[in-house]
Amino acid sequence: MKSSRIASAVLILAAATALAACGDGDAATNAGSTTTAPTSAAATSAAPSPTAPAMSDKEICESAQKASDEMKAELLKIVSAGEPSAADYKKILTGLEERVTTLATAGGDSKLATALKTFGAEAAKAAAAADPATAADNPAFEKAGTDITTACKAAGVTFVL
């Protein structure tokens, strides 16, 4: 495997790890926690404002950690099978973008939601590039991951690295 591809895989893994840095420190709680969308009865009883969060920042961080863990596992599986292709990186980045964008929507207009939206946009840009691995190797993508970590920490969520 070319060293530049390994570096790109490590960078994407690091970005996913930055995303996974949010967690409550209790693996059993994270593994067993499930987040459900509001029921239709709750949605029809009183329509929340468009910026009202559907989930707390802590719940979003826990869900982001789960999504990141899944993407990291998939990336490691691909990397262990040989040199990842551009299509492999695109699949990983697209999946990551979809998950964080969904979580961002649940966060209203919080700093965490904004960081997730930025991270999702960076993942989407990288996924759309001819060489997604190289495109993901940029300071904006790294900063977005750091912003998520910072927002989770501000929400009182312990880092799990």
N, C-alpha and C positions, 0 to 999 in steps of 0.2 A: 504494500500500500504506500502511496506517495506520502511523504511527510506533510505536504500541504493539505492533503485530504484528512490526514490524522488530526492536524491542527484544527481544521474546520469542524471535524466531528467533535473534537474536544470543546471547541467554542460553543457549538450548539448545545452540547451537553452542559456546559457551564451556564449558558443562558437558561436552560431548563432547570438547572440546579438553583440558580438565583430565584427563579419562580417558585421552586420547591422550598426555599428557605423559610417560607411561612408555615407555621404549624404550631400546635399547642404543646408539643413536646411529649405527648402521650400517644405512642404508636397505636395502642389498642383503641383509643378513642378515635384517632384518625382513620384507622382501618375500618372501624365499624360505623362511622358516622355517615349518614346519608342526608342529602339535602333535597327537599322536595319543593316544587313550585307552589305558589299559593293556589288554593282550591278555587274553583270557579265561583263558589258561593261567597268566598271571602272577596274575590275580585269584584263581584257584582254588588256587594253590600255597601261599599264605599270606595269609589275609585280613587286610588292614591294619585298624588301629583306625579307628573312624568319623571321627576327627578328623585322621587322617594325610593330609597333602596328596598329591594325585596328581600335581601339577605344582609346580615351584619358583616362588617369587615372581617371579623374572625371566621365566620362561615365561609366567606369568599376565599380567605387565605387557605383554609383547610381544603376547600375544593380545588383551588389552584395547585396545592401541593399534590393532591391525588392525580390531577391531570398531568402535571409535570413528571411525576413518578412513572406514569404510564408511557409518556413520550420518551423518557430516558430509557425505560426497559426496551421499548421498540427500537430505539436508536442503537443500543448496545447489542441487541440481537442482530441487527443489520450489519453493524461494524464487525461483529465476531464471525460473520459468514463470509467476509471478504471486503473488498473495496466498495463502499456505497456509491451508487450512481446518483446522477442529478435527480432522477425520478424518486429515489429513496429519500433524499433530502427534502424534495418538494413535498412528499407525503408527510414527513415528520413535521415540517414547518406549517403546512396547511392545517394539519390536525391540531397543532399547538395554537395557531391563530384562531381556529374555530372555538376551541375550548375557552381561551382567555377572553375572547370577544363576548361569548355567552355570559361568562362570569362578570364582565364589565357592565353588561346591561343590567344585571341583578344588583349592582352596587350603586345605582343612582348616579349622583354627580360627585361622589367622594373622591379624595385624592387617590385612593386605591383603584377606583373604577377608571379614573383618568390614566393612571399608570398602566393598567391592564389594556385599555384601548390603544395606547401608544405602543405597548409591547406587541399586541395583535397586529397593528398596522405594520410594524417593522418585520414581523414574521411573514405577513402577507407579501410585502415587497420582496423579501428574500426568496420566498417560494416562487414568485413570478419571474425571477431572474433566470437567465440561461444557465448560470452556475449558482444554484441556491446556497451551497456551502460557503462559497467565497462572499456572496452578497450578505450572508448573515454575520460575517466577520466585520462588524462596523461598530463604532463607538455609540451610536444612537440605540442600537439593539441592546448593548451592554448597559447603557444608562437606564433604559426602560426597565430592565430586570432589576437593577439596583433600586430604582424608584418603587417597584413593587415590594421589595424586601423592606425598604424604609417605611412604607405605608403600613405593612403588616406589623412591623415592630411598634409603630405609633398606635396601632390598634390593640397593643398589649399581647401580641402573639409571639411566643418564644421561637427562636430560630432552631431549626433542625437541619444540621448540615452533615 
